[in-house]
Amino acid sequence: MPTYSYIAADPEDACPACRKGFDLRRPMSRPALVACPLCKRPVIKRITPFNTPRITKPLSVTDAKSAGFTVLEKRSDGSYEKL
């Protein structure tokens, strides 16, 4: 389930939770919030960055096997052989 960030549309007229902003885990099939769950004041969805894994080196065959992957190598006749 993705996490969405919300903040008050008018911070001066909001509760402390939505004034600072809050995160909420919601299914993608549900519509975005339009009001704070606590004070019922209007909120807007913030666009926040997300983290992605960074691979600094290519994975070796032993790294892939230790991670639980099956490593296959393509042969000249078009078939694959398990390493």
C-alpha positions as CSV (number, residue, x, y, z in Angstrom):
1,M,0.0,0.0,0.0
2,P,1.5,3.4,-0.9
3,T,2.0,6.2,1.6
4,Y,0.5,9.6,0.7
5,S,1.5,12.9,2.4
6,Y,-1.1,15.6,3.1
7,I,-0.9,19.1,4.5
8,A,-3.5,21.7,5.4
9,A,-4.7,24.0,2.6
10,D,-4.9,26.9,5.1
11,P,-2.3,26.3,7.8
12,E,-3.5,29.1,10.0
13,D,-7.0,27.5,10.4
14,A,-6.0,23.9,11.0
15,C,-5.3,21.4,13.7
16,P,-1.6,20.7,14.7
17,A,-1.6,17.4,12.8
18,C,-2.5,18.8,9.4
19,R,-0.7,22.1,10.0
20,K,2.6,20.2,10.1
21,G,1.5,17.6,7.5
22,F,0.8,13.9,8.0
23,D,1.3,10.6,6.1
24,L,-1.4,8.1,5.4
25,R,-1.2,4.6,4.0
26,R,-4.2,4.1,1.6
27,P,-5.0,1.7,-1.2
28,M,-4.6,3.2,-4.7
29,S,-8.2,2.4,-5.5
30,R,-9.5,4.8,-2.8
31,P,-9.8,8.5,-3.7
32,A,-7.5,11.1,-2.3
33,L,-8.4,12.8,1.0
34,V,-10.1,16.2,0.8
35,A,-10.4,16.8,4.5
36,C,-8.3,16.2,7.6
37,P,-9.6,13.1,9.5
38,L,-9.3,15.0,12.9
39,C,-10.5,18.6,12.3
40,K,-12.3,18.1,8.9
41,R,-10.6,21.1,7.4
42,P,-9.5,20.9,3.7
43,V,-6.1,19.3,3.0
44,I,-4.0,18.9,-0.2
45,K,-1.8,16.1,-1.3
46,R,1.9,16.8,-1.3
47,I,4.3,15.4,-3.8
48,T,7.2,13.8,-2.0
49,P,10.3,12.1,-3.2
50,F,10.7,8.3,-2.8
51,N,13.7,6.1,-2.3
52,T,14.9,3.6,-4.8
53,P,17.6,1.0,-4.2
54,R,21.0,1.9,-5.7
55,I,23.2,-0.8,-7.1
56,T,26.8,0.5,-7.2
57,K,28.3,-2.6,-8.8
58,P,26.9,-5.2,-11.1
59,L,25.8,-8.4,-9.4
60,S,28.0,-11.4,-9.7
61,V,26.8,-15.0,-10.2
62,T,27.6,-15.8,-6.5
63,D,25.8,-12.7,-5.3
64,A,22.7,-13.6,-7.3
65,K,22.8,-17.2,-6.0
66,S,23.2,-16.1,-2.4
67,A,20.2,-13.8,-2.8
68,G,18.1,-16.8,-3.9
69,F,18.0,-16.2,-7.7
70,T,18.4,-18.9,-10.3
71,V,21.2,-18.0,-12.7
72,L,20.8,-19.2,-16.3
73,E,23.2,-18.9,-19.2
74,K,22.2,-18.9,-22.8
75,R,23.9,-21.5,-25.0
76,S,24.6,-21.2,-28.8
77,D,21.7,-23.4,-29.7
78,G,19.2,-21.1,-28.0
79,S,18.7,-23.2,-24.9
80,Y,19.5,-22.1,-21.3
81,E,21.6,-23.9,-18.8
82,K,21.4,-23.5,-15.1
83,L,24.7,-22.4,-13.5
